[in-house]
Amino acid sequence: MISMRVRLGLSLLFACLLLSCQQEPVPCMETTELGNDGHLTDISSLQTDAPEFLDSINAYPQLQVAKLMQQGENLRMDCNVFHENVRLFFASYNLLKNRTTGSIHAVGRNQVSYALNIDLAPSIPGADAVAAARQEMDFGISCLTYTLGVIEDEAGAYVLIWFVAPEENAARFVMLDAQTNEVLRVVTGTWE
């Protein structure tokens, strides 16, 4: 029979060995530019669940399905809207289908075409925007994504931006002017 001291000693030795073998997580330095090159969720279920949603997606190639979700007896589709492969952060296209009645309703404004009176070519490369975003926020070990987009400022003017966020959590982000690299907004994802 092993004494209590020996068991405790073996337990401590095992714990020390286990901890000494663990490596520190390596920060991810990869970045991925996101564009309108595919849907962000699997849309194969729409073939049977909501073919009407597929009609909208096919009619408007500037739509990118971001989410499909079940809300009670309703199926909801949320789409990002793009203009010349630039995401319009102020726009969305959302549909709701009642599975019982089959009725379909638009949620929100649902406009898909906009007359943008700005240059859509960024002066600042995406890699420079990512570097500036890293200076503004500690993203930890996260891989980052960056998206060229357009926002509407308080005066109603369109602004070309870079949106930089961790791959797994777009609720934390840095938004930078794509012409000047000025930081427009930092959202840490926590309430302070």
Biotite code that builds the C-alpha atoms (Angstrom):
import biotite.structure as struc

atoms = struc.array([
    struc.Atom([0.000, 0.000, 0.000], chain_id="A", res_id=1, res_name="MET", atom_name="CA", element="C"),
    struc.Atom([1.335, 3.438, -0.954], chain_id="A", res_id=2, res_name="ILE", atom_name="CA", element="C"),
    struc.Atom([1.483, 5.993, 1.827], chain_id="A", res_id=3, res_name="SER", atom_name="CA", element="C"),
    struc.Atom([-0.309, 9.296, 1.638], chain_id="A", res_id=4, res_name="MET", atom_name="CA", element="C"),
    struc.Atom([3.042, 11.174, 1.394], chain_id="A", res_id=5, res_name="ARG", atom_name="CA", element="C"),
    struc.Atom([4.162, 9.074, -1.552], chain_id="A", res_id=6, res_name="VAL", atom_name="CA", element="C"),
    struc.Atom([0.820, 9.603, -3.323], chain_id="A", res_id=7, res_name="ARG", atom_name="CA", element="C"),
    struc.Atom([1.043, 13.351, -2.742], chain_id="A", res_id=8, res_name="LEU", atom_name="CA", element="C"),
    struc.Atom([4.635, 13.390, -3.981], chain_id="A", res_id=9, res_name="GLY", atom_name="CA", element="C"),
    struc.Atom([3.738, 11.424, -7.108], chain_id="A", res_id=10, res_name="LEU", atom_name="CA", element="C"),
    struc.Atom([0.782, 13.712, -7.765], chain_id="A", res_id=11, res_name="SER", atom_name="CA", element="C"),
    struc.Atom([2.979, 16.803, -7.496], chain_id="A", res_id=12, res_name="LEU", atom_name="CA", element="C"),
    struc.Atom([5.619, 15.237, -9.721], chain_id="A", res_id=13, res_name="LEU", atom_name="CA", element="C"),
    struc.Atom([2.994, 14.321, -12.326], chain_id="A", res_id=14, res_name="PHE", atom_name="CA", element="C"),
    struc.Atom([1.527, 17.857, -12.209], chain_id="A", res_id=15, res_name="ALA", atom_name="CA", element="C"),
    struc.Atom([4.994, 19.412, -12.646], chain_id="A", res_id=16, res_name="CYS", atom_name="CA", element="C"),
    struc.Atom([5.769, 17.151, -15.594], chain_id="A", res_id=17, res_name="LEU", atom_name="CA", element="C"),
    struc.Atom([2.414, 17.918, -17.184], chain_id="A", res_id=18, res_name="LEU", atom_name="CA", element="C"),
    struc.Atom([2.843, 21.672, -16.789], chain_id="A", res_id=19, res_name="LEU", atom_name="CA", element="C"),
    struc.Atom([6.451, 21.660, -18.011], chain_id="A", res_id=20, res_name="SER", atom_name="CA", element="C"),
    struc.Atom([5.394, 19.843, -21.199], chain_id="A", res_id=21, res_name="CYS", atom_name="CA", element="C"),
    struc.Atom([2.743, 22.357, -22.112], chain_id="A", res_id=22, res_name="GLN", atom_name="CA", element="C"),
    struc.Atom([3.802, 25.001, -24.577], chain_id="A", res_id=23, res_name="GLN", atom_name="CA", element="C"),
    struc.Atom([2.742, 28.589, -24.660], chain_id="A", res_id=24, res_name="GLU", atom_name="CA", element="C"),
    struc.Atom([0.155, 29.258, -27.381], chain_id="A", res_id=25, res_name="PRO", atom_name="CA", element="C"),
    struc.Atom([1.781, 30.693, -30.477], chain_id="A", res_id=26, res_name="VAL", atom_name="CA", element="C"),
    struc.Atom([0.221, 33.919, -31.766], chain_id="A", res_id=27, res_name="PRO", atom_name="CA", element="C"),
    struc.Atom([-1.364, 33.579, -35.175], chain_id="A", res_id=28, res_name="CYS", atom_name="CA", element="C"),
    struc.Atom([0.076, 36.093, -37.589], chain_id="A", res_id=29, res_name="MET", atom_name="CA", element="C"),
    struc.Atom([-2.150, 34.961, -40.463], chain_id="A", res_id=30, res_name="GLU", atom_name="CA", element="C"),
    struc.Atom([-4.611, 37.411, -41.932], chain_id="A", res_id=31, res_name="THR", atom_name="CA", element="C"),
    struc.Atom([-7.377, 36.702, -44.411], chain_id="A", res_id=32, res_name="THR", atom_name="CA", element="C"),
    struc.Atom([-9.083, 39.240, -46.634], chain_id="A", res_id=33, res_name="GLU", atom_name="CA", element="C"),
    struc.Atom([-12.820, 38.629, -46.788], chain_id="A", res_id=34, res_name="LEU", atom_name="CA", element="C"),
    struc.Atom([-14.884, 39.579, -49.812], chain_id="A", res_id=35, res_name="GLY", atom_name="CA", element="C"),
    struc.Atom([-18.021, 38.495, -51.602], chain_id="A", res_id=36, res_name="ASN", atom_name="CA", element="C"),
    struc.Atom([-16.564, 35.176, -52.696], chain_id="A", res_id=37, res_name="ASP", atom_name="CA", element="C"),
    struc.Atom([-19.047, 32.843, -51.102], chain_id="A", res_id=38, res_name="GLY", atom_name="CA", element="C"),
    struc.Atom([-21.656, 32.542, -48.415], chain_id="A", res_id=39, res_name="HIS", atom_name="CA", element="C"),
    struc.Atom([-20.600, 32.479, -44.773], chain_id="A", res_id=40, res_name="LEU", atom_name="CA", element="C"),
    struc.Atom([-22.933, 29.613, -43.909], chain_id="A", res_id=41, res_name="THR", atom_name="CA", element="C"),
    struc.Atom([-24.179, 26.467, -45.584], chain_id="A", res_id=42, res_name="ASP", atom_name="CA", element="C"),
    struc.Atom([-27.248, 27.295, -47.692], chain_id="A", res_id=43, res_name="ILE", atom_name="CA", element="C"),
    struc.Atom([-27.994, 23.787, -48.969], chain_id="A", res_id=44, res_name="SER", atom_name="CA", element="C"),
    struc.Atom([-31.051, 23.486, -46.673], chain_id="A", res_id=45, res_name="SER", atom_name="CA", element="C"),
    struc.Atom([-32.736, 26.354, -48.542], chain_id="A", res_id=46, res_name="LEU", atom_name="CA", element="C"),
    struc.Atom([-33.435, 24.051, -51.464], chain_id="A", res_id=47, res_name="GLN", atom_name="CA", element="C"),
    struc.Atom([-36.156, 22.357, -49.400], chain_id="A", res_id=48, res_name="THR", atom_name="CA", element="C"),
    struc.Atom([-36.783, 24.780, -46.506], chain_id="A", res_id=49, res_name="ASP", atom_name="CA", element="C"),
    struc.Atom([-37.034, 28.092, -48.372], chain_id="A", res_id=50, res_name="ALA", atom_name="CA", element="C"),
    struc.Atom([-36.523, 27.984, -52.138], chain_id="A", res_id=51, res_name="PRO", atom_name="CA", element="C"),
    struc.Atom([-37.872, 31.555, -52.215], chain_id="A", res_id=52, res_name="GLU", atom_name="CA", element="C"),
    struc.Atom([-34.732, 32.648, -50.371], chain_id="A", res_id=53, res_name="PHE", atom_name="CA", element="C"),
    struc.Atom([-32.653, 31.022, -53.113], chain_id="A", res_id=54, res_name="LEU", atom_name="CA", element="C"),
    struc.Atom([-34.620, 33.047, -55.679], chain_id="A", res_id=55, res_name="ASP", atom_name="CA", element="C"),
    struc.Atom([-33.468, 36.244, -53.935], chain_id="A", res_id=56, res_name="SER", atom_name="CA", element="C"),
    struc.Atom([-29.863, 35.076, -53.703], chain_id="A", res_id=57, res_name="ILE", atom_name="CA", element="C"),
    struc.Atom([-29.845, 34.174, -57.403], chain_id="A", res_id=58, res_name="ASN", atom_name="CA", element="C"),
    struc.Atom([-31.541, 37.428, -58.419], chain_id="A", res_id=59, res_name="ALA", atom_name="CA", element="C"),
    struc.Atom([-29.052, 39.551, -56.454], chain_id="A", res_id=60, res_name="TYR", atom_name="CA", element="C"),
    struc.Atom([-25.472, 38.246, -56.743], chain_id="A", res_id=61, res_name="PRO", atom_name="CA", element="C"),
    struc.Atom([-24.322, 41.095, -54.501], chain_id="A", res_id=62, res_name="GLN", atom_name="CA", element="C"),
    struc.Atom([-25.865, 39.247, -51.534], chain_id="A", res_id=63, res_name="LEU", atom_name="CA", element="C"),
    struc.Atom([-23.766, 37.064, -49.257], chain_id="A", res_id=64, res_name="GLN", atom_name="CA", element="C"),
    struc.Atom([-25.687, 34.870, -46.810], chain_id="A", res_id=65, res_name="VAL", atom_name="CA", element="C"),
    struc.Atom([-24.203, 35.537, -43.381], chain_id="A", res_id=66, res_name="ALA", atom_name="CA", element="C"),
    struc.Atom([-26.657, 33.607, -41.193], chain_id="A", res_id=67, res_name="LYS", atom_name="CA", element="C"),
    struc.Atom([-29.558, 31.219, -41.377], chain_id="A", res_id=68, res_name="LEU", atom_name="CA", element="C"),
    struc.Atom([-31.394, 30.781, -38.104], chain_id="A", res_id=69, res_name="MET", atom_name="CA", element="C"),
    struc.Atom([-34.503, 29.227, -36.720], chain_id="A", res_id=70, res_name="GLN", atom_name="CA", element="C"),
    struc.Atom([-36.649, 31.625, -34.653], chain_id="A", res_id=71, res_name="GLN", atom_name="CA", element="C"),
    struc.Atom([-39.621, 29.674, -33.349], chain_id="A", res_id=72, res_name="GLY", atom_name="CA", element="C"),
    struc.Atom([-41.702, 28.744, -36.391], chain_id="A", res_id=73, res_name="GLU", atom_name="CA", element="C"),
    struc.Atom([-39.757, 31.184, -38.573], chain_id="A", res_id=74, res_name="ASN", atom_name="CA", element="C"),
    struc.Atom([-36.646, 30.699, -40.671], chain_id="A", res_id=75, res_name="LEU", atom_name="CA", element="C"),
    struc.Atom([-34.550, 33.863, -40.982], chain_id="A", res_id=76, res_name="ARG", atom_name="CA", element="C"),
    struc.Atom([-31.882, 34.630, -43.556], chain_id="A", res_id=77, res_name="MET", atom_name="CA", element="C"),
    struc.Atom([-29.493, 37.547, -42.954], chain_id="A", res_id=78, res_name="ASP", atom_name="CA", element="C"),
    struc.Atom([-27.319, 38.694, -45.857], chain_id="A", res_id=79, res_name="CYS", atom_name="CA", element="C"),
    struc.Atom([-24.424, 41.096, -46.256], chain_id="A", res_id=80, res_name="ASN", atom_name="CA", element="C"),
    struc.Atom([-24.732, 43.450, -49.235], chain_id="A", res_id=81, res_name="VAL", atom_name="CA", element="C"),
    struc.Atom([-21.779, 44.159, -51.540], chain_id="A", res_id=82, res_name="PHE", atom_name="CA", element="C"),
    struc.Atom([-21.111, 46.763, -54.247], chain_id="A", res_id=83, res_name="HIS", atom_name="CA", element="C"),
    struc.Atom([-18.286, 45.874, -56.652], chain_id="A", res_id=84, res_name="GLU", atom_name="CA", element="C"),
    struc.Atom([-16.875, 43.388, -54.089], chain_id="A", res_id=85, res_name="ASN", atom_name="CA", element="C"),
    struc.Atom([-16.875, 46.041, -51.346], chain_id="A", res_id=86, res_name="VAL", atom_name="CA", element="C"),
    struc.Atom([-19.070, 45.285, -48.339], chain_id="A", res_id=87, res_name="ARG", atom_name="CA", element="C"),
    struc.Atom([-21.691, 47.897, -47.499], chain_id="A", res_id=88, res_name="LEU", atom_name="CA", element="C"),
    struc.Atom([-21.644, 47.847, -43.698], chain_id="A", res_id=89, res_name="PHE", atom_name="CA", element="C"),
    struc.Atom([-24.663, 50.144, -43.515], chain_id="A", res_id=90, res_name="PHE", atom_name="CA", element="C"),
    struc.Atom([-26.825, 47.768, -45.586], chain_id="A", res_id=91, res_name="ALA", atom_name="CA", element="C"),
    struc.Atom([-28.363, 44.377, -45.007], chain_id="A", res_id=92, res_name="SER", atom_name="CA", element="C"),
    struc.Atom([-30.900, 42.126, -46.657], chain_id="A", res_id=93, res_name="TYR", atom_name="CA", element="C"),
    struc.Atom([-33.004, 39.980, -44.344], chain_id="A", res_id=94, res_name="ASN", atom_name="CA", element="C"),
    struc.Atom([-35.937, 37.671, -44.990], chain_id="A", res_id=95, res_name="LEU", atom_name="CA", element="C"),
    struc.Atom([-38.223, 35.766, -42.631], chain_id="A", res_id=96, res_name="LEU", atom_name="CA", element="C"),
    struc.Atom([-40.313, 32.748, -43.657], chain_id="A", res_id=97, res_name="LYS", atom_name="CA", element="C"),
    struc.Atom([-43.103, 31.428, -41.455], chain_id="A", res_id=98, res_name="ASN", atom_name="CA", element="C"),
    struc.Atom([-42.877, 27.653, -41.781], chain_id="A", res_id=99, res_name="ARG", atom_name="CA", element="C"),
    struc.Atom([-46.521, 27.175, -40.836], chain_id="A", res_id=100, res_name="THR", atom_name="CA", element="C"),
    struc.Atom([-48.155, 29.654, -43.197], chain_id="A", res_id=101, res_name="THR", atom_name="CA", element="C"),
    struc.Atom([-45.369, 29.859, -45.806], chain_id="A", res_id=102, res_name="GLY", atom_name="CA", element="C"),
    struc.Atom([-45.562, 33.670, -45.731], chain_id="A", res_id=103, res_name="SER", atom_name="CA", element="C"),
    struc.Atom([-42.369, 35.618, -46.349], chain_id="A", res_id=104, res_name="ILE", atom_name="CA", element="C"),
    struc.Atom([-41.577, 39.021, -44.880], chain_id="A", res_id=105, res_name="HIS", atom_name="CA", element="C"),
    struc.Atom([-38.726, 41.424, -45.379], chain_id="A", res_id=106, res_name="ALA", atom_name="CA", element="C"),
    struc.Atom([-36.978, 42.499, -42.198], chain_id="A", res_id=107, res_name="VAL", atom_name="CA", element="C"),
    struc.Atom([-35.574, 46.022, -42.357], chain_id="A", res_id=108, res_name="GLY", atom_name="CA", element="C"),
    struc.Atom([-34.808, 48.164, -45.383], chain_id="A", res_id=109, res_name="ARG", atom_name="CA", element="C"),
    struc.Atom([-33.616, 45.387, -47.734], chain_id="A", res_id=110, res_name="ASN", atom_name="CA", element="C"),
    struc.Atom([-32.151, 47.653, -50.387], chain_id="A", res_id=111, res_name="GLN", atom_name="CA", element="C"),
    struc.Atom([-29.585, 45.913, -52.604], chain_id="A", res_id=112, res_name="VAL", atom_name="CA", element="C"),
    struc.Atom([-28.397, 48.696, -54.945], chain_id="A", res_id=113, res_name="SER", atom_name="CA", element="C"),
    struc.Atom([-26.776, 51.973, -53.951], chain_id="A", res_id=114, res_name="TYR", atom_name="CA", element="C"),
    struc.Atom([-25.306, 54.875, -55.894], chain_id="A", res_id=115, res_name="ALA", atom_name="CA", element="C"),
    struc.Atom([-21.958, 55.370, -54.170], chain_id="A", res_id=116, res_name="LEU", atom_name="CA", element="C"),
    struc.Atom([-20.234, 58.650, -54.898], chain_id="A", res_id=117, res_name="ASN", atom_name="CA", element="C"),
    struc.Atom([-16.792, 57.649, -53.582], chain_id="A", res_id=118, res_name="ILE", atom_name="CA", element="C"),
    struc.Atom([-13.635, 56.039, -54.939], chain_id="A", res_id=119, res_name="ASP", atom_name="CA", element="C"),
    struc.Atom([-13.678, 52.329, -54.010], chain_id="A", res_id=120, res_name="LEU", atom_name="CA", element="C"),
    struc.Atom([-9.911, 51.897, -54.422], chain_id="A", res_id=121, res_name="ALA", atom_name="CA", element="C"),
    struc.Atom([-8.185, 52.073, -51.018], chain_id="A", res_id=122, res_name="PRO", atom_name="CA", element="C"),
    struc.Atom([-5.040, 54.195, -50.661], chain_id="A", res_id=123, res_name="SER", atom_name="CA", element="C"),
    struc.Atom([-3.965, 52.091, -47.682], chain_id="A", res_id=124, res_name="ILE", atom_name="CA", element="C"),
    struc.Atom([-3.212, 48.392, -48.306], chain_id="A", res_id=125, res_name="PRO", atom_name="CA", element="C"),
    struc.Atom([-5.079, 45.911, -46.139], chain_id="A", res_id=126, res_name="GLY", atom_name="CA", element="C"),
    struc.Atom([-1.822, 44.703, -44.533], chain_id="A", res_id=127, res_name="ALA", atom_name="CA", element="C"),
    struc.Atom([-1.074, 48.264, -43.334], chain_id="A", res_id=128, res_name="ASP", atom_name="CA", element="C"),
    struc.Atom([-4.574, 48.538, -41.886], chain_id="A", res_id=129, res_name="ALA", atom_name="CA", element="C"),
    struc.Atom([-4.075, 45.242, -40.027], chain_id="A", res_id=130, res_name="VAL", atom_name="CA", element="C"),
    struc.Atom([-0.754, 46.499, -38.613], chain_id="A", res_id=131, res_name="ALA", atom_name="CA", element="C"),
    struc.Atom([-2.430, 49.728, -37.436], chain_id="A", res_id=132, res_name="ALA", atom_name="CA", element="C"),
    struc.Atom([-5.313, 47.750, -35.917], chain_id="A", res_id=133, res_name="ALA", atom_name="CA", element="C"),
    struc.Atom([-2.835, 45.601, -33.964], chain_id="A", res_id=134, res_name="ARG", atom_name="CA", element="C"),
    struc.Atom([-1.435, 48.833, -32.502], chain_id="A", res_id=135, res_name="GLN", atom_name="CA", element="C"),
    struc.Atom([-4.914, 49.854, -31.346], chain_id="A", res_id=136, res_name="GLU", atom_name="CA", element="C"),
    struc.Atom([-6.097, 46.555, -29.860], chain_id="A", res_id=137, res_name="MET", atom_name="CA", element="C"),
    struc.Atom([-4.486, 43.492, -28.356], chain_id="A", res_id=138, res_name="ASP", atom_name="CA", element="C"),
    struc.Atom([-5.955, 40.694, -30.454], chain_id="A", res_id=139, res_name="PHE", atom_name="CA", element="C"),
    struc.Atom([-4.030, 38.120, -28.435], chain_id="A", res_id=140, res_name="GLY", atom_name="CA", element="C"),
    struc.Atom([-3.201, 34.981, -30.393], chain_id="A", res_id=141, res_name="ILE", atom_name="CA", element="C"),
    struc.Atom([-6.126, 35.343, -32.809], chain_id="A", res_id=142, res_name="SER", atom_name="CA", element="C"),
    struc.Atom([-5.862, 35.090, -36.565], chain_id="A", res_id=143, res_name="CYS", atom_name="CA", element="C"),
    struc.Atom([-7.339, 38.224, -38.116], chain_id="A", res_id=144, res_name="LEU", atom_name="CA", element="C"),
    struc.Atom([-9.656, 38.961, -40.998], chain_id="A", res_id=145, res_name="THR", atom_name="CA", element="C"),
    struc.Atom([-9.936, 42.254, -42.814], chain_id="A", res_id=146, res_name="TYR", atom_name="CA", element="C"),
    struc.Atom([-12.676, 43.474, -45.079], chain_id="A", res_id=147, res_name="THR", atom_name="CA", element="C"),
    struc.Atom([-12.853, 46.455, -47.400], chain_id="A", res_id=148, res_name="LEU", atom_name="CA", element="C"),
    struc.Atom([-16.171, 48.153, -46.879], chain_id="A", res_id=149, res_name="GLY", atom_name="CA", element="C"),
    struc.Atom([-18.216, 51.321, -46.869], chain_id="A", res_id=150, res_name="VAL", atom_name="CA", element="C"),
    struc.Atom([-19.934, 52.947, -43.906], chain_id="A", res_id=151, res_name="ILE", atom_name="CA", element="C"),
    struc.Atom([-22.225, 55.925, -43.740], chain_id="A", res_id=152, res_name="GLU", atom_name="CA", element="C"),
    struc.Atom([-21.016, 58.610, -41.335], chain_id="A", res_id=153, res_name="ASP", atom_name="CA", element="C"),
    struc.Atom([-23.206, 60.848, -39.146], chain_id="A", res_id=154, res_name="GLU", atom_name="CA", element="C"),
    struc.Atom([-23.541, 63.401, -41.948], chain_id="A", res_id=155, res_name="ALA", atom_name="CA", element="C"),
    struc.Atom([-24.752, 60.745, -44.405], chain_id="A", res_id=156, res_name="GLY", atom_name="CA", element="C"),
    struc.Atom([-21.500, 60.671, -46.386], chain_id="A", res_id=157, res_name="ALA", atom_name="CA", element="C"),
    struc.Atom([-20.015, 57.346, -47.470], chain_id="A", res_id=158, res_name="TYR", atom_name="CA", element="C"),
    struc.Atom([-16.548, 56.441, -46.156], chain_id="A", res_id=159, res_name="VAL", atom_name="CA", element="C"),
    struc.Atom([-14.329, 53.636, -47.482], chain_id="A", res_id=160, res_name="LEU", atom_name="CA", element="C"),
    struc.Atom([-13.001, 51.618, -44.537], chain_id="A", res_id=161, res_name="ILE", atom_name="CA", element="C"),
    struc.Atom([-11.001, 48.586, -43.509], chain_id="A", res_id=162, res_name="TRP", atom_name="CA", element="C"),
    struc.Atom([-12.747, 46.409, -40.924], chain_id="A", res_id=163, res_name="PHE", atom_name="CA", element="C"),
    struc.Atom([-10.239, 44.288, -38.952], chain_id="A", res_id=164, res_name="VAL", atom_name="CA", element="C"),
    struc.Atom([-11.466, 41.601, -36.540], chain_id="A", res_id=165, res_name="ALA", atom_name="CA", element="C"),
    struc.Atom([-10.431, 38.281, -35.012], chain_id="A", res_id=166, res_name="PRO", atom_name="CA", element="C"),
    struc.Atom([-11.435, 35.342, -37.170], chain_id="A", res_id=167, res_name="GLU", atom_name="CA", element="C"),
    struc.Atom([-13.621, 33.867, -34.426], chain_id="A", res_id=168, res_name="GLU", atom_name="CA", element="C"),
    struc.Atom([-15.227, 37.020, -32.996], chain_id="A", res_id=169, res_name="ASN", atom_name="CA", element="C"),
    struc.Atom([-16.278, 39.984, -35.157], chain_id="A", res_id=170, res_name="ALA", atom_name="CA", element="C"),
    struc.Atom([-17.780, 41.638, -32.048], chain_id="A", res_id=171, res_name="ALA", atom_name="CA", element="C"),
    struc.Atom([-14.220, 42.852, -31.351], chain_id="A", res_id=172, res_name="ARG", atom_name="CA", element="C"),
    struc.Atom([-12.942, 45.020, -34.163], chain_id="A", res_id=173, res_name="PHE", atom_name="CA", element="C"),
    struc.Atom([-11.020, 48.055, -35.334], chain_id="A", res_id=174, res_name="VAL", atom_name="CA", element="C"),
    struc.Atom([-12.397, 50.169, -38.177], chain_id="A", res_id=175, res_name="MET", atom_name="CA", element="C"),
    struc.Atom([-9.949, 52.352, -40.122], chain_id="A", res_id=176, res_name="LEU", atom_name="CA", element="C"),
    struc.Atom([-10.349, 54.866, -42.935], chain_id="A", res_id=177, res_name="ASP", atom_name="CA", element="C"),
    struc.Atom([-9.031, 53.089, -46.061], chain_id="A", res_id=178, res_name="ALA", atom_name="CA", element="C"),
    struc.Atom([-7.716, 56.367, -47.531], chain_id="A", res_id=179, res_name="GLN", atom_name="CA", element="C"),
    struc.Atom([-5.940, 57.826, -44.465], chain_id="A", res_id=180, res_name="THR", atom_name="CA", element="C"),
    struc.Atom([-5.522, 54.845, -42.055], chain_id="A", res_id=181, res_name="ASN", atom_name="CA", element="C"),
    struc.Atom([-7.162, 56.975, -39.357], chain_id="A", res_id=182, res_name="GLU", atom_name="CA", element="C"),
    struc.Atom([-8.754, 54.825, -36.651], chain_id="A", res_id=183, res_name="VAL", atom_name="CA", element="C"),
    struc.Atom([-12.488, 55.480, -36.801], chain_id="A", res_id=184, res_name="LEU", atom_name="CA", element="C"),
    struc.Atom([-13.728, 53.035, -34.206], chain_id="A", res_id=185, res_name="ARG", atom_name="CA", element="C"),
    struc.Atom([-12.418, 50.444, -31.742], chain_id="A", res_id=186, res_name="VAL", atom_name="CA", element="C"),
    struc.Atom([-14.852, 47.974, -30.201], chain_id="A", res_id=187, res_name="VAL", atom_name="CA", element="C"),
    struc.Atom([-13.392, 45.643, -27.588], chain_id="A", res_id=188, res_name="THR", atom_name="CA", element="C"),
    struc.Atom([-16.459, 43.426, -27.273], chain_id="A", res_id=189, res_name="GLY", atom_name="CA", element="C"),
    struc.Atom([-16.736, 44.114, -23.563], chain_id="A", res_id=190, res_name="THR", atom_name="CA", element="C"),
    struc.Atom([-18.770, 46.647, -21.646], chain_id="A", res_id=191, res_name="TRP", atom_name="CA", element="C"),
    struc.Atom([-16.544, 49.126, -19.814], chain_id="A", res_id=192, res_name="GLU", atom_name="CA", element="C"),
])
